Amino acid sequence: MNTLTSTGWILVALAVVPLALDAFAVRKVFASSFYEPAQQWAQTALIVLVPIFGAYLTWHLAREHVLLFQSPPVDHVKDIDPTCGDIDYHG
C-alpha cells in the first residue's frame, strides 16, 4: 500500500476544505427559520453546483445580524403635543 506524498496531502486538504465549507453552509441554511423549504432546497442546489462561491453566498445571506446601510428613521414630530393644533374647532 502506498502512502501519500506531501502533494497528495495537499490535494486531500484542498478537497476537504470546500466540502467542510459546503456542509457548514447547508447546515446553516436548514437551521435558519427565515427560509421556506423551497428556498432551502434552491440554496442547497446553489451550494452543490457552485461549491465555494455558493457556500459563501448562502452563508452570508443566512447570517443572523445584518448591518444597516442606512440610519434608522428619525421621528421629527415626537415633541409636538397631539392635543394642540392651529385649527380652531369651536366656531
Summary of the structure (lengths in Angstrom):
residues: 91
radius of gyration: 26.6
end to end distance: 103.9
largest distance: 103.9
contacts: 163
relative contact order: 0.11
helix: 55%
strand: 0%
